[in-house]
Amino acid sequence: MYLKAIERRLISHIPHWLGQVLRRARRGRADAGSARYCYAVWLRHLTLAARDAGLDRVPDAVAELGPGASLGVGLAALLSGASRYHALDVARDAPDEPEQTRRLLDELLVLFERREPIPGPTEFPRLEPALESYAFPHELLTDDHLGRSLAASRVEAIRAACAALGAETAGIRVAYHAPWHDPGVIEPGSVDFIVSQAVLECVDDLATAYHATRQWLRTGGIASHQIDLRSHGTSDRWWNGHWEYPPRLWAFLRGARPSLINREPVSTHVQRLTDAGFRILTDRRTRRDDGIPRDRLAPPFRRLSDDDLATSAIFIQATTA
Ligand SMILES: C[S@@+](CC[C@H](N)C(=O)[O-])C[C@H]1O[C@@H](n2cnc3c(N)ncnc32)[C@H](O)[C@@H]1O
């Protein structure tokens, strides 16, 4: 009876809910297509890996889970000095046409050439992780290093590799695996750095994703994930209001958008990551105390720990165990 009342109230929210989810997706697509967003994302993962996870050089082979609407994070990695970039997504969302890639590459190049500070919370208020300093990471990306990685001939090679996805061009290779189903798309132990931004909260099969990333990573490589545990527009009352929906109603809502959040709490991510054979190096959590009251939780979530209930994001970096 009580559940029915909740379902009726939640169903009455569906038009509003769909509007919010779609608006959020549009904003996400616009961000992912912007050079400054991709630069901000890549340099957050890179600088924190250098500061807290022992990274002492720019990784050579980088894989990104869920790039979304552009391959800009990968382009930033290539301009930083990487020579291999694998993008893996459930659908091919980034346009194949070279126009967007050319524009993004040109804009990113200017940002690196200017040693532009990392765009911070004034420009991207919802982007996490927050940093202690948004200064350009000169210690890792020294003038000598960037002199080589941004050389005109190398930038041309990156441009050519983007136009010939999957083929190696003058030592640079860009591969776009979308959709990907088989971990075999990347050779085991061949990747130095795995990055994802606001992706793992959307992945249906977390065990497979964490095991695949572990298989791709070389011994001592780093996996760097920002996981956004908020409701992604599915609740207008609480940042974690997605835990109010009973499973049947959630399945109905999610049916329309398969890459909507999986509703797993932070502890599940930590468990799956360690089960897959990772050792955690950095664990930075964002906590909030303005979430859904316990008595509003749908039955499967009533046993969430206080920590799970209050953690709205985690930035986690891990290496091979
Ligand atoms: C919220 S978007 C984030 C996109 C981008 N990283 C950004 O920062 O804007 C989530 C992305 O995760 C992708 N995704 C969902 N499940 C995935 C999976 N199993 N493997 C790879 N990507 C996945 C979605 O297709 C989508 O591109």
The ligand as an SDF file (V2000), in Angstrom:
LIG
                    3D

 27 29  0  0  0  0  0  0  0  0999 V2000
   27.7030   10.5000  -18.1290 C   0  0  0  0  0  0  0  0  0  0  0  0
   28.5470   10.0020  -19.6090 S   0  0  0  0  0  0  0  0  0  0  0  0
   30.1550   10.6620  -19.3560 C   0  0  0  0  0  0  0  0  0  0  0  0
   30.8650   10.9530  -20.6510 C   0  0  0  0  0  0  0  0  0  0  0  0
   32.2320   11.6380  -20.5230 C   0  0  0  0  0  0  0  0  0  0  0  0
   33.1770   10.7900  -19.8230 N   0  0  0  0  0  0  0  0  0  0  0  0
   32.1320   12.9850  -19.8510 C   0  0  0  0  0  0  0  0  0  0  0  0
   32.8810   13.2600  -18.9050 O   0  0  0  0  0  0  0  0  0  0  0  0
   31.3230   13.8020  -20.3230 O   0  0  0  0  0  0  0  0  0  0  0  0
   28.7310    8.2620  -19.3200 C   0  0  0  0  0  0  0  0  0  0  0  0
   29.4070    7.5380  -20.4670 C   0  0  0  0  0  0  0  0  0  0  0  0
   29.6670    6.1880  -20.0570 O   0  0  0  0  0  0  0  0  0  0  0  0
   29.4250    5.3430  -21.1640 C   0  0  0  0  0  0  0  0  0  0  0  0
   29.3020    3.9510  -20.7140 N   0  0  0  0  0  0  0  0  0  0  0  0
   28.2740    3.3380  -20.0840 C   0  0  0  0  0  0  0  0  0  0  0  0
   28.5550    2.0280  -19.9050 N   0  0  0  0  0  0  0  0  0  0  0  0
   29.7990    1.8160  -20.4070 C   0  0  0  0  0  0  0  0  0  0  0  0
   30.6400    0.6670  -20.5310 C   0  0  0  0  0  0  0  0  0  0  0  0
   30.2620   -0.5390  -20.0880 N   0  0  0  0  0  0  0  0  0  0  0  0
   31.8550    0.8160  -21.1250 N   0  0  0  0  0  0  0  0  0  0  0  0
   32.2440    2.0070  -21.5950 C   0  0  0  0  0  0  0  0  0  0  0  0
   31.4920    3.1370  -21.5010 N   0  0  0  0  0  0  0  0  0  0  0  0
   30.2700    3.0330  -20.9310 C   0  0  0  0  0  0  0  0  0  0  0  0
   28.1870    5.9640  -21.7730 C   0  0  0  0  0  0  0  0  0  0  0  0
   27.9230    5.4980  -23.0780 O   0  0  0  0  0  0  0  0  0  0  0  0
   28.5860    7.4470  -21.7480 C   0  0  0  0  0  0  0  0  0  0  0  0
   29.3900    7.7720  -22.8550 O   0  0  0  0  0  0  0  0  0  0  0  0
  1  2  1  0
  2  3  1  0
  2 10  1  0
  3  4  1  0
  4  5  1  0
  5  6  1  0
  5  7  1  0
  7  8  2  0
  7  9  1  0
 10 11  1  0
 11 12  1  0
 11 26  1  0
 12 13  1  0
 13 14  1  0
 13 24  1  0
 14 15  1  0
 14 23  1  0
 15 16  2  0
 16 17  1  0
 17 18  1  0
 17 23  2  0
 18 19  1  0
 18 20  2  0
 20 21  1  0
 21 22  2  0
 22 23  1  0
 24 25  1  0
 24 26  1  0
 26 27  1  0
M  CHG  2   2   1   9  -1
M  END
$$$$
